[in-house]
């Protein structure tokens, strides 16, 4: 997962690697399925992710 984050230029801040990107649907498909309900004005691509830590403590 670290390699995937580096390739996408995403910085993971104080979070564990327990959040699998593969668990999410591609946003383009989701928005296409909802096109009669939404009007897209812009696309946001985060480069920094801040989450609670995973509670793991290294020795």
C-alpha distance matrix in Angstrom:
0.0 3.8 5.4 5.1 6.3 8.7 9.9 10.8 12.3 11.1 12.0 10.9 14.2 15.1 12.6 10.6 7.1 9.3 9.3 7.8 8.4 10.1 12.6 14.3 16.9 17.2 19.6 22.0 22.9 23.3 25.6 27.5 28.2 29.6 31.5 34.8 33.7 32.0 32.7 29.7 30.7 27.5 23.8 21.5 18.2 16.7 15.3 15.1 13.9 16.0 15.8 17.5 16.0 15.0 18.2 16.8 19.1 18.6 21.9
3.8 0.0 3.8 5.4 5.1 6.3 8.7 10.0 10.5 9.5 9.7 9.1 12.3 13.6 12.0 10.5 7.9 11.2 11.4 10.8 11.2 13.4 15.9 17.1 19.7 19.6 21.5 23.9 25.2 25.6 27.5 29.6 30.7 31.8 33.4 36.8 35.6 33.6 33.9 30.8 31.3 27.9 24.2 21.7 18.1 16.2 14.0 13.6 13.1 15.2 15.5 17.3 15.6 15.3 18.2 16.6 18.4 17.5 20.7
5.4 3.8 0.0 3.8 5.5 5.1 6.2 8.7 9.8 10.2 11.4 11.9 15.3 17.0 15.6 14.2 11.4 14.4 14.2 12.7 12.2 13.9 17.0 17.9 19.9 19.2 21.4 23.3 24.7 25.7 27.4 29.1 30.5 31.9 33.2 36.8 35.9 33.8 34.0 30.7 31.2 27.7 24.0 21.9 18.2 17.0 14.7 15.3 15.3 18.0 18.7 20.8 19.3 19.1 22.0 20.4 22.0 20.9 23.9
5.1 5.4 3.8 0.0 3.8 5.5 5.1 6.3 8.6 8.7 10.9 11.4 15.1 17.1 15.3 14.2 11.2 13.5 12.4 10.5 9.1 10.8 14.0 14.5 16.2 15.4 17.6 19.5 20.9 21.9 23.6 25.3 26.7 28.1 29.4 33.0 32.2 30.1 30.3 27.1 27.8 24.5 20.7 18.8 15.2 14.4 12.7 13.8 13.7 16.7 17.5 20.0 19.1 18.9 22.3 21.1 23.3 22.7 26.0
6.3 5.1 5.5 3.8 0.0 3.8 5.5 5.2 6.1 5.1 7.1 7.8 11.6 14.0 12.6 12.4 10.1 12.9 11.5 10.8 9.4 12.2 14.7 14.8 16.9 16.1 17.5 19.7 21.6 22.1 23.5 25.6 27.1 28.0 29.3 32.8 31.6 29.3 29.4 26.0 26.4 22.9 19.2 16.8 13.1 11.6 9.5 10.1 10.3 13.4 14.6 17.3 16.7 17.1 20.5 19.7 21.7 21.4 24.8
8.7 6.3 5.1 5.5 3.8 0.0 3.8 5.4 4.9 6.1 7.6 9.6 13.0 15.6 15.0 14.9 12.9 16.1 15.1 14.4 13.1 15.6 18.4 18.3 20.2 18.9 20.3 22.1 24.2 25.0 26.1 28.1 29.9 30.9 31.8 35.4 34.4 31.8 31.5 28.0 28.0 24.4 20.8 18.4 14.7 13.3 10.4 11.4 12.6 15.5 17.3 19.9 19.1 19.8 22.8 21.7 23.2 22.4 25.5
9.9 8.7 6.2 5.1 5.5 3.8 0.0 3.8 5.5 7.8 10.5 12.6 16.2 19.0 18.0 17.8 15.3 18.0 16.6 15.1 13.0 15.0 18.1 17.7 18.9 17.1 18.7 19.9 22.1 23.4 24.4 26.0 28.0 29.3 30.0 33.7 33.0 30.5 30.1 26.6 26.7 23.2 19.6 17.8 14.0 13.7 11.4 13.3 14.6 18.0 19.8 22.7 22.1 22.5 25.8 24.8 26.5 25.8 28.9
10.8 10.0 8.7 6.3 5.2 5.4 3.8 0.0 3.8 5.5 9.0 11.2 14.8 17.9 16.8 17.2 15.0 17.3 15.2 14.0 11.4 13.7 16.5 15.4 16.5 14.5 15.6 17.0 19.5 20.5 21.2 23.1 25.2 26.1 26.7 30.4 29.6 27.0 26.5 23.0 23.1 19.5 15.9 14.0 10.2 10.0 8.2 10.6 12.0 15.7 17.6 20.9 20.9 21.7 25.1 24.6 26.7 26.4 29.8
12.3 10.5 9.8 8.6 6.1 4.9 5.5 3.8 0.0 3.8 6.6 9.8 12.8 16.3 16.0 16.9 15.5 18.3 16.5 16.1 13.9 16.8 19.1 18.1 19.5 17.7 18.2 19.8 22.5 23.1 23.6 25.8 27.9 28.5 29.0 32.6 31.5 28.6 27.9 24.3 23.9 20.1 16.8 14.3 10.6 9.5 6.5 8.7 10.9 14.4 16.9 20.1 20.1 21.4 24.6 24.2 25.8 25.5 28.8
11.1 9.5 10.2 8.7 5.1 6.1 7.8 5.5 3.8 0.0 3.8 6.4 9.5 12.9 12.5 13.8 12.7 15.3 13.4 13.6 11.8 15.2 17.0 16.1 18.0 16.7 17.1 19.3 21.8 21.9 22.5 25.1 26.9 27.2 28.1 31.5 30.1 27.3 27.0 23.6 23.3 19.6 16.3 13.3 9.7 7.5 4.6 5.6 7.2 10.7 13.1 16.3 16.5 18.0 21.2 21.2 23.0 23.1 26.6
12.0 9.7 11.4 10.9 7.1 7.6 10.5 9.0 6.6 3.8 0.0 3.8 6.2 9.8 10.2 12.0 11.8 14.8 13.5 14.7 13.7 17.3 18.7 18.2 20.6 19.8 20.0 22.6 25.0 24.7 25.4 28.2 29.8 29.8 30.9 34.2 32.4 29.7 29.5 26.1 25.6 22.1 18.9 15.6 12.4 9.3 6.3 4.8 6.3 8.7 11.3 14.2 14.1 16.0 18.9 18.8 20.3 20.4 23.8
10.9 9.1 11.9 11.4 7.8 9.6 12.6 11.2 9.8 6.4 3.8 0.0 3.8 6.7 6.4 8.3 8.7 11.6 10.6 12.5 12.4 16.1 17.0 17.0 19.9 19.8 20.2 23.1 25.1 24.4 25.6 28.5 29.7 29.7 31.2 34.3 32.3 29.9 30.1 27.1 26.8 23.5 20.4 17.0 14.1 10.7 8.7 6.1 5.1 6.5 8.2 10.7 10.4 12.3 15.2 15.3 17.0 17.5 21.1
14.2 12.3 15.3 15.1 11.6 13.0 16.2 14.8 12.8 9.5 6.2 3.8 0.0 3.8 5.6 8.7 10.6 13.1 12.6 15.2 15.5 19.2 19.6 19.6 22.7 22.8 22.8 25.9 27.9 26.8 27.8 31.0 32.0 31.7 33.2 36.1 33.8 31.4 31.6 28.7 28.2 25.1 22.3 18.6 16.2 12.5 10.7 7.2 6.1 5.1 7.0 8.9 8.7 11.5 13.8 14.4 15.6 16.5 20.0
15.1 13.6 17.0 17.1 14.0 15.6 19.0 17.9 16.3 12.9 9.8 6.7 3.8 0.0 3.8 6.9 9.9 12.0 12.4 15.5 16.7 20.2 20.2 20.7 24.1 24.8 24.9 28.3 30.0 28.7 29.9 33.2 33.8 33.5 35.4 38.1 35.6 33.5 34.1 31.4 31.1 28.1 25.3 21.7 19.5 15.8 14.4 10.9 8.9 6.7 6.5 6.7 5.4 8.5 10.2 11.0 12.1 13.5 16.9
12.6 12.0 15.6 15.3 12.6 15.0 18.0 16.8 16.0 12.5 10.2 6.4 5.6 3.8 0.0 3.8 6.7 8.3 8.7 12.0 13.6 16.9 16.7 17.6 21.1 22.1 22.6 26.1 27.3 26.0 27.7 30.8 31.2 31.1 33.2 35.9 33.6 31.7 32.6 30.0 30.2 27.3 24.3 20.9 18.6 15.3 14.3 11.2 8.3 6.9 5.3 5.6 4.1 6.0 8.9 9.7 11.9 13.5 17.2
10.6 10.5 14.2 14.2 12.4 14.9 17.8 17.2 16.9 13.8 12.0 8.3 8.7 6.9 3.8 0.0 3.8 5.5 7.3 10.2 12.6 15.5 15.4 17.0 20.7 22.0 23.1 26.5 27.4 26.4 28.4 31.3 31.5 31.8 34.1 36.9 34.8 33.1 34.2 31.7 32.2 29.3 26.1 22.9 20.4 17.4 16.4 13.8 11.0 10.3 8.3 8.2 5.6 4.9 8.1 7.8 10.5 11.8 15.6
7.1 7.9 11.4 11.2 10.1 12.9 15.3 15.0 15.5 12.7 11.8 8.7 10.6 9.9 6.7 3.8 0.0 3.8 5.5 7.2 9.7 12.3 12.8 14.7 18.3 19.5 21.1 24.3 25.1 24.4 26.7 29.3 29.5 30.2 32.5 35.4 33.6 32.1 33.2 30.5 31.3 28.4 25.0 22.2 19.4 16.8 15.9 14.1 11.5 12.0 10.5 11.2 9.3 8.0 11.3 10.4 13.3 13.9 17.6
9.3 11.2 14.4 13.5 12.9 16.1 18.0 17.3 18.3 15.3 14.8 11.6 13.1 12.0 8.3 5.5 3.8 0.0 3.8 6.0 9.4 11.3 10.8 13.3 17.0 18.9 20.5 23.9 24.2 23.2 25.8 28.3 28.1 28.8 31.4 34.1 32.3 31.1 32.6 30.3 31.4 28.8 25.5 22.9 20.5 18.2 18.0 16.2 13.1 13.3 10.8 11.0 9.6 7.3 10.7 10.5 14.0 15.3 18.9
9.3 11.4 14.2 12.4 11.5 15.1 16.6 15.2 16.5 13.4 13.5 10.6 12.6 12.4 8.7 7.3 5.5 3.8 0.0 3.8 6.4 8.9 8.1 9.9 13.6 15.4 16.8 20.3 20.7 19.6 22.0 24.7 24.6 25.2 27.7 30.5 28.6 27.3 28.8 26.5 27.7 25.2 21.9 19.4 17.2 15.1 15.5 14.1 10.9 11.7 9.7 11.0 10.8 9.5 13.2 13.7 17.1 18.5 22.2
7.8 10.8 12.7 10.5 10.8 14.4 15.1 14.0 16.1 13.6 14.7 12.5 15.2 15.5 12.0 10.2 7.2 6.0 3.8 0.0 3.8 5.4 5.7 8.0 11.5 13.3 15.4 18.5 18.6 18.1 20.8 23.1 23.0 24.1 26.6 29.5 28.1 26.9 28.4 26.0 27.5 25.0 21.5 19.5 17.1 15.8 16.1 15.6 12.9 14.6 13.1 14.7 14.4 12.9 16.5 16.5 19.8 20.7 24.3
8.4 11.2 12.2 9.1 9.4 13.1 13.0 11.4 13.9 11.8 13.7 12.4 15.5 16.7 13.6 12.6 9.7 9.4 6.4 3.8 0.0 3.8 5.3 5.9 8.9 9.9 12.0 15.0 15.5 15.3 17.8 19.9 20.3 21.5 23.6 26.8 25.5 24.1 25.3 22.8 24.3 21.7 18.1 16.4 13.9 13.2 13.8 14.1 12.0 14.5 13.9 16.3 16.5 15.7 19.5 19.6 22.8 23.6 27.3
10.1 13.4 13.9 10.8 12.2 15.6 15.0 13.7 16.8 15.2 17.3 16.1 19.2 20.2 16.9 15.5 12.3 11.3 8.9 5.4 3.8 0.0 3.8 5.4 7.5 9.1 12.2 14.6 14.3 14.5 17.5 19.1 19.1 20.8 23.2 26.2 25.4 24.4 25.8 23.6 25.6 23.3 19.8 18.7 16.5 16.4 17.2 17.8 15.8 18.2 17.3 19.4 19.5 18.2 21.9 21.8 25.2 25.9 29.4
12.6 15.9 17.0 14.0 14.7 18.4 18.1 16.5 19.1 17.0 18.7 17.0 19.6 20.2 16.7 15.4 12.8 10.8 8.1 5.7 5.3 3.8 0.0 3.8 6.8 9.7 12.1 15.0 14.2 13.5 16.8 18.7 18.0 19.5 22.2 25.0 23.8 23.1 25.0 23.2 25.3 23.4 20.2 19.0 17.4 17.0 18.5 18.6 16.0 17.8 16.3 18.1 18.7 17.2 20.7 21.2 24.8 26.0 29.6
14.3 17.1 17.9 14.5 14.8 18.3 17.7 15.4 18.1 16.1 18.2 17.0 19.6 20.7 17.6 17.0 14.7 13.3 9.9 8.0 5.9 5.4 3.8 0.0 3.8 6.5 8.4 11.5 11.1 10.1 13.2 15.3 15.0 16.2 18.8 21.6 20.4 19.5 21.3 19.4 21.6 19.7 16.6 15.8 14.5 14.7 16.7 17.3 15.0 17.2 16.3 18.7 19.8 19.0 22.7 23.5 27.0 28.3 32.0
16.9 19.7 19.9 16.2 16.9 20.2 18.9 16.5 19.5 18.0 20.6 19.9 22.7 24.1 21.1 20.7 18.3 17.0 13.6 11.5 8.9 7.5 6.8 3.8 0.0 3.8 6.1 8.6 7.4 7.0 10.3 11.9 11.6 13.3 15.8 18.7 18.1 17.3 19.1 17.3 20.0 18.5 15.6 15.6 14.8 15.9 18.2 19.4 17.7 20.2 19.6 22.2 23.5 22.7 26.4 27.3 30.8 32.0 35.7
17.2 19.6 19.2 15.4 16.1 18.9 17.1 14.5 17.7 16.7 19.8 19.8 22.8 24.8 22.1 22.0 19.5 18.9 15.4 13.3 9.9 9.1 9.7 6.5 3.8 0.0 3.8 5.5 5.7 6.6 8.9 10.3 11.3 13.0 14.6 18.0 17.7 16.4 17.4 15.2 17.7 15.9 12.9 13.4 12.5 14.3 16.6 18.5 17.5 20.4 20.6 23.6 24.9 24.6 28.4 29.1 32.4 33.4 37.1
19.6 21.5 21.4 17.6 17.5 20.3 18.7 15.6 18.2 17.1 20.0 20.2 22.8 24.9 22.6 23.1 21.1 20.5 16.8 15.4 12.0 12.2 12.1 8.4 6.1 3.8 0.0 3.8 5.5 5.0 6.0 8.4 9.9 10.6 11.9 15.4 14.7 13.0 13.9 11.6 14.1 12.5 9.8 10.7 10.8 13.0 15.9 17.8 17.0 19.8 20.3 23.4 25.3 25.4 29.2 30.3 33.5 34.8 38.5
22.0 23.9 23.3 19.5 19.7 22.1 19.9 17.0 19.8 19.3 22.6 23.1 25.9 28.3 26.1 26.5 24.3 23.9 20.3 18.5 15.0 14.6 15.0 11.5 8.6 5.5 3.8 0.0 3.8 5.5 5.3 6.1 8.6 10.0 10.3 14.0 14.3 12.5 12.9 10.7 13.4 12.3 10.0 12.0 12.4 15.3 18.1 20.5 20.2 23.2 23.9 27.1 28.9 29.1 32.8 33.8 37.0 38.1 41.8
22.9 25.2 24.7 20.9 21.6 24.2 22.1 19.5 22.5 21.8 25.0 25.1 27.9 30.0 27.3 27.4 25.1 24.2 20.7 18.6 15.5 14.3 14.2 11.1 7.4 5.7 5.5 3.8 0.0 3.8 5.5 5.0 6.2 8.7 9.9 13.3 13.8 13.1 14.3 13.0 16.2 15.6 13.6 15.4 15.7 18.3 21.0 23.1 22.3 25.1 25.3 28.2 29.9 29.7 33.4 34.3 37.7 38.9 42.6
23.3 25.6 25.7 21.9 22.1 25.0 23.4 20.5 23.1 21.9 24.7 24.4 26.8 28.7 26.0 26.4 24.4 23.2 19.6 18.1 15.3 14.5 13.5 10.1 7.0 6.6 5.0 5.5 3.8 0.0 3.8 5.5 5.2 6.5 8.8 11.8 11.4 10.9 12.8 11.9 15.2 14.9 13.2 14.6 15.5 17.6 20.7 22.3 21.1 23.5 23.4 26.2 28.3 28.1 31.7 33.0 36.5 38.0 41.7
25.6 27.5 27.4 23.6 23.5 26.1 24.4 21.2 23.6 22.5 25.4 25.6 27.8 29.9 27.7 28.4 26.7 25.8 22.0 20.8 17.8 17.5 16.8 13.2 10.3 8.9 6.0 5.3 5.5 3.8 0.0 3.8 5.4 5.1 5.9 9.4 9.1 7.7 9.2 8.3 11.8 12.0 10.9 13.2 14.7 17.3 20.7 22.6 21.8 24.3 24.7 27.7 30.0 30.2 33.8 35.3 38.6 40.2 44.0
27.5 29.6 29.1 25.3 25.6 28.1 26.0 23.1 25.8 25.1 28.2 28.5 31.0 33.2 30.8 31.3 29.3 28.3 24.7 23.1 19.9 19.1 18.7 15.3 11.9 10.3 8.4 6.1 5.0 5.5 3.8 0.0 3.8 5.4 5.1 8.6 9.8 9.3 10.5 10.1 13.7 14.2 13.5 16.1 17.5 20.4 23.5 25.7 25.1 27.7 28.1 31.1 33.2 33.3 36.9 38.2 41.6 43.0 46.7
28.2 30.7 30.5 26.7 27.1 29.9 28.0 25.2 27.9 26.9 29.8 29.7 32.0 33.8 31.2 31.5 29.5 28.1 24.6 23.0 20.3 19.1 18.0 15.0 11.6 11.3 9.9 8.6 6.2 5.2 5.4 3.8 0.0 3.8 5.8 8.0 9.0 9.8 12.1 12.5 16.3 17.1 16.3 18.5 19.9 22.3 25.5 27.3 26.2 28.5 28.4 31.1 33.2 33.0 36.5 38.0 41.5 43.1 46.8
29.6 31.8 31.9 28.1 28.0 30.9 29.3 26.1 28.5 27.2 29.8 29.7 31.7 33.5 31.1 31.8 30.2 28.8 25.2 24.1 21.5 20.8 19.5 16.2 13.3 13.0 10.6 10.0 8.7 6.5 5.1 5.4 3.8 0.0 3.8 5.5 5.4 6.3 9.2 10.4 14.1 15.4 15.2 17.4 19.4 21.8 25.3 26.8 25.7 27.8 27.8 30.4 32.9 33.0 36.4 38.2 41.6 43.5 47.2
31.5 33.4 33.2 29.4 29.3 31.8 30.0 26.7 29.0 28.1 30.9 31.2 33.2 35.4 33.2 34.1 32.5 31.4 27.7 26.6 23.6 23.2 22.2 18.8 15.8 14.6 11.9 10.3 9.9 8.8 5.9 5.1 5.8 3.8 0.0 3.8 5.4 5.4 7.0 8.5 12.2 14.0 14.5 17.3 19.6 22.4 25.9 27.8 27.2 29.5 29.9 32.8 35.3 35.6 39.2 40.8 44.2 45.9 49.7
34.8 36.8 36.8 33.0 32.8 35.4 33.7 30.4 32.6 31.5 34.2 34.3 36.1 38.1 35.9 36.9 35.4 34.1 30.5 29.5 26.8 26.2 25.0 21.6 18.7 18.0 15.4 14.0 13.3 11.8 9.4 8.6 8.0 5.5 3.8 0.0 3.8 6.0 8.1 10.8 14.2 16.6 17.6 20.4 22.9 25.6 29.1 30.9 30.1 32.1 32.3 35.0 37.8 38.1 41.4 43.3 46.7 48.6 52.4
33.7 35.6 35.9 32.2 31.6 34.4 33.0 29.6 31.5 30.1 32.4 32.3 33.8 35.6 33.6 34.8 33.6 32.3 28.6 28.1 25.5 25.4 23.8 20.4 18.1 17.7 14.7 14.3 13.8 11.4 9.1 9.8 9.0 5.4 5.4 3.8 0.0 3.8 7.2 10.0 13.1 15.5 16.6 18.8 21.6 23.8 27.5 28.9 27.9 29.5 29.7 32.3 35.2 35.6 38.9 41.0 44.3 46.4 50.2
32.0 33.6 33.8 30.1 29.3 31.8 30.5 27.0 28.6 27.3 29.7 29.9 31.4 33.5 31.7 33.1 32.1 31.1 27.3 26.9 24.1 24.4 23.1 19.5 17.3 16.4 13.0 12.5 13.1 10.9 7.7 9.3 9.8 6.3 5.4 6.0 3.8 0.0 3.8 6.3 9.4 11.8 13.0 15.5 18.4 20.8 24.5 26.0 25.4 27.2 27.8 30.6 33.5 34.3 37.6 39.6 42.9 44.8 48.6
32.7 33.9 34.0 30.3 29.4 31.5 30.1 26.5 27.9 27.0 29.5 30.1 31.6 34.1 32.6 34.2 33.2 32.6 28.8 28.4 25.3 25.8 25.0 21.3 19.1 17.4 13.9 12.9 14.3 12.8 9.2 10.5 12.1 9.2 7.0 8.1 7.2 3.8 0.0 3.8 6.3 9.3 11.4 14.3 17.6 20.2 23.8 25.7 25.6 27.6 28.7 31.8 34.7 35.7 39.1 41.0 44.1 45.9 49.7
29.7 30.8 30.7 27.1 26.0 28.0 26.6 23.0 24.3 23.6 26.1 27.1 28.7 31.4 30.0 31.7 30.5 30.3 26.5 26.0 22.8 23.6 23.2 19.4 17.3 15.2 11.6 10.7 13.0 11.9 8.3 10.1 12.5 10.4 8.5 10.8 10.0 6.3 3.8 0.0 3.8 5.9 7.7 10.8 14.0 16.9 20.3 22.5 22.7 25.0 26.4 29.7 32.4 33.6 37.0 38.7 41.7 43.3 47.1
30.7 31.3 31.2 27.8 26.4 28.0 26.7 23.1 23.9 23.3 25.6 26.8 28.2 31.1 30.2 32.2 31.3 31.4 27.7 27.5 24.3 25.6 25.3 21.6 20.0 17.7 14.1 13.4 16.2 15.2 11.8 13.7 16.3 14.1 12.2 14.2 13.1 9.4 6.3 3.8 0.0 3.8 7.2 10.0 13.5 16.3 19.5 21.7 22.4 24.6 26.4 29.8 32.6 34.2 37.5 39.3 42.0 43.5 47.3
27.5 27.9 27.7 24.5 22.9 24.4 23.2 19.5 20.1 19.6 22.1 23.5 25.1 28.1 27.3 29.3 28.4 28.8 25.2 25.0 21.7 23.3 23.4 19.7 18.5 15.9 12.5 12.3 15.6 14.9 12.0 14.2 17.1 15.4 14.0 16.6 15.5 11.8 9.3 5.9 3.8 0.0 3.8 6.6 9.9 12.9 15.9 18.3 19.4 21.8 23.9 27.4 30.0 31.6 35.0 36.6 39.2 40.5 44.3
23.8 24.2 24.0 20.7 19.2 20.8 19.6 15.9 16.8 16.3 18.9 20.4 22.3 25.3 24.3 26.1 25.0 25.5 21.9 21.5 18.1 19.8 20.2 16.6 15.6 12.9 9.8 10.0 13.6 13.2 10.9 13.5 16.3 15.2 14.5 17.6 16.6 13.0 11.4 7.7 7.2 3.8 0.0 3.8 6.6 9.8 12.9 15.5 16.5 19.3 21.3 24.9 27.2 28.7 32.2 33.5 36.2 37.4 41.1
21.5 21.7 21.9 18.8 16.8 18.4 17.8 14.0 14.3 13.3 15.6 17.0 18.6 21.7 20.9 22.9 22.2 22.9 19.4 19.5 16.4 18.7 19.0 15.8 15.6 13.4 10.7 12.0 15.4 14.6 13.2 16.1 18.5 17.4 17.3 20.4 18.8 15.5 14.3 10.8 10.0 6.6 3.8 0.0 3.8 6.3 9.6 11.8 12.9 15.6 17.9 21.5 23.8 25.5 28.9 30.3 32.8 34.0 37.7
18.2 18.1 18.2 15.2 13.1 14.7 14.0 10.2 10.6 9.7 12.4 14.1 16.2 19.5 18.6 20.4 19.4 20.5 17.2 17.1 13.9 16.5 17.4 14.5 14.8 12.5 10.8 12.4 15.7 15.5 14.7 17.5 19.9 19.4 19.6 22.9 21.6 18.4 17.6 14.0 13.5 9.9 6.6 3.8 0.0 3.8 6.5 9.4 10.7 14.0 16.4 20.1 22.0 23.5 27.0 28.0 30.4 31.3 35.0
16.7 16.2 17.0 14.4 11.6 13.3 13.7 10.0 9.5 7.5 9.3 10.7 12.5 15.8 15.3 17.4 16.8 18.2 15.1 15.8 13.2 16.4 17.0 14.7 15.9 14.3 13.0 15.3 18.3 17.6 17.3 20.4 22.3 21.8 22.4 25.6 23.8 20.8 20.2 16.9 16.3 12.9 9.8 6.3 3.8 0.0 3.8 5.7 7.1 10.3 13.0 16.8 18.5 20.4 23.8 24.8 27.1 28.1 31.7
15.3 14.0 14.7 12.7 9.5 10.4 11.4 8.2 6.5 4.6 6.3 8.7 10.7 14.4 14.3 16.4 15.9 18.0 15.5 16.1 13.8 17.2 18.5 16.7 18.2 16.6 15.9 18.1 21.0 20.7 20.7 23.5 25.5 25.3 25.9 29.1 27.5 24.5 23.8 20.3 19.5 15.9 12.9 9.6 6.5 3.8 0.0 3.8 6.7 10.1 13.2 16.8 17.9 20.0 23.2 23.7 25.6 26.2 29.7
15.1 13.6 15.3 13.8 10.1 11.4 13.3 10.6 8.7 5.6 4.8 6.1 7.2 10.9 11.2 13.8 14.1 16.2 14.1 15.6 14.1 17.8 18.6 17.3 19.4 18.5 17.8 20.5 23.1 22.3 22.6 25.7 27.3 26.8 27.8 30.9 28.9 26.0 25.7 22.5 21.7 18.3 15.5 11.8 9.4 5.7 3.8 0.0 3.8 6.6 10.0 13.4 14.6 17.0 20.0 20.8 22.5 23.3 26.9
13.9 13.1 15.3 13.7 10.3 12.6 14.6 12.0 10.9 7.2 6.3 5.1 6.1 8.9 8.3 11.0 11.5 13.1 10.9 12.9 12.0 15.8 16.0 15.0 17.7 17.5 17.0 20.2 22.3 21.1 21.8 25.1 26.2 25.7 27.2 30.1 27.9 25.4 25.6 22.7 22.4 19.4 16.5 12.9 10.7 7.1 6.7 3.8 0.0 3.8 6.5 10.1 11.5 13.7 16.9 18.0 20.1 21.4 25.1
16.0 15.2 18.0 16.7 13.4 15.5 18.0 15.7 14.4 10.7 8.7 6.5 5.1 6.7 6.9 10.3 12.0 13.3 11.7 14.6 14.5 18.2 17.8 17.2 20.2 20.4 19.8 23.2 25.1 23.5 24.3 27.7 28.5 27.8 29.5 32.1 29.5 27.2 27.6 25.0 24.6 21.8 19.3 15.6 14.0 10.3 10.1 6.6 3.8 0.0 3.8 7.0 9.0 11.9 14.5 16.2 18.1 19.9 23.4
15.8 15.5 18.7 17.5 14.6 17.3 19.8 17.6 16.9 13.1 11.3 8.2 7.0 6.5 5.3 8.3 10.5 10.8 9.7 13.1 13.9 17.3 16.3 16.3 19.6 20.6 20.3 23.9 25.3 23.4 24.7 28.1 28.4 27.8 29.9 32.3 29.7 27.8 28.7 26.4 26.4 23.9 21.3 17.9 16.4 13.0 13.2 10.0 6.5 3.8 0.0 3.8 6.3 8.7 11.5 13.6 16.0 18.2 21.8
17.5 17.3 20.8 20.0 17.3 19.9 22.7 20.9 20.1 16.3 14.2 10.7 8.9 6.7 5.6 8.2 11.2 11.0 11.0 14.7 16.3 19.4 18.1 18.7 22.2 23.6 23.4 27.1 28.2 26.2 27.7 31.1 31.1 30.4 32.8 35.0 32.3 30.6 31.8 29.7 29.8 27.4 24.9 21.5 20.1 16.8 16.8 13.4 10.1 7.0 3.8 0.0 3.8 6.5 8.4 11.2 13.5 16.2 19.7
16.0 15.6 19.3 19.1 16.7 19.1 22.1 20.9 20.1 16.5 14.1 10.4 8.7 5.4 4.1 5.6 9.3 9.6 10.8 14.4 16.5 19.5 18.7 19.8 23.5 24.9 25.3 28.9 29.9 28.3 30.0 33.2 33.2 32.9 35.3 37.8 35.2 33.5 34.7 32.4 32.6 30.0 27.2 23.8 22.0 18.5 17.9 14.6 11.5 9.0 6.3 3.8 0.0 3.8 5.5 7.6 9.8 12.4 16.0
15.0 15.3 19.1 18.9 17.1 19.8 22.5 21.7 21.4 18.0 16.0 12.3 11.5 8.5 6.0 4.9 8.0 7.3 9.5 12.9 15.7 18.2 17.2 19.0 22.7 24.6 25.4 29.1 29.7 28.1 30.2 33.3 33.0 33.0 35.6 38.1 35.6 34.3 35.7 33.6 34.2 31.6 28.7 25.5 23.5 20.4 20.0 17.0 13.7 11.9 8.7 6.5 3.8 0.0 3.8 5.5 8.8 11.5 15.0
18.2 18.2 22.0 22.3 20.5 22.8 25.8 25.1 24.6 21.2 18.9 15.2 13.8 10.2 8.9 8.1 11.3 10.7 13.2 16.5 19.5 21.9 20.7 22.7 26.4 28.4 29.2 32.8 33.4 31.7 33.8 36.9 36.5 36.4 39.2 41.4 38.9 37.6 39.1 37.0 37.5 35.0 32.2 28.9 27.0 23.8 23.2 20.0 16.9 14.5 11.5 8.4 5.5 3.8 0.0 3.8 6.4 9.8 12.9
16.8 16.6 20.4 21.1 19.7 21.7 24.8 24.6 24.2 21.2 18.8 15.3 14.4 11.0 9.7 7.8 10.4 10.5 13.7 16.5 19.6 21.8 21.2 23.5 27.3 29.1 30.3 33.8 34.3 33.0 35.3 38.2 38.0 38.2 40.8 43.3 41.0 39.6 41.0 38.7 39.3 36.6 33.5 30.3 28.0 24.8 23.7 20.8 18.0 16.2 13.6 11.2 7.6 5.5 3.8 0.0 3.8 6.5 9.8
19.1 18.4 22.0 23.3 21.7 23.2 26.5 26.7 25.8 23.0 20.3 17.0 15.6 12.1 11.9 10.5 13.3 14.0 17.1 19.8 22.8 25.2 24.8 27.0 30.8 32.4 33.5 37.0 37.7 36.5 38.6 41.6 41.5 41.6 44.2 46.7 44.3 42.9 44.1 41.7 42.0 39.2 36.2 32.8 30.4 27.1 25.6 22.5 20.1 18.1 16.0 13.5 9.8 8.8 6.4 3.8 0.0 3.8 6.5
18.6 17.5 20.9 22.7 21.4 22.4 25.8 26.4 25.5 23.1 20.4 17.5 16.5 13.5 13.5 11.8 13.9 15.3 18.5 20.7 23.6 25.9 26.0 28.3 32.0 33.4 34.8 38.1 38.9 38.0 40.2 43.0 43.1 43.5 45.9 48.6 46.4 44.8 45.9 43.3 43.5 40.5 37.4 34.0 31.3 28.1 26.2 23.3 21.4 19.9 18.2 16.2 12.4 11.5 9.8 6.5 3.8 0.0 3.8
21.9 20.7 23.9 26.0 24.8 25.5 28.9 29.8 28.8 26.6 23.8 21.1 20.0 16.9 17.2 15.6 17.6 18.9 22.2 24.3 27.3 29.4 29.6 32.0 35.7 37.1 38.5 41.8 42.6 41.7 44.0 46.7 46.8 47.2 49.7 52.4 50.2 48.6 49.7 47.1 47.3 44.3 41.1 37.7 35.0 31.7 29.7 26.9 25.1 23.4 21.8 19.7 16.0 15.0 12.9 9.8 6.5 3.8 0.0
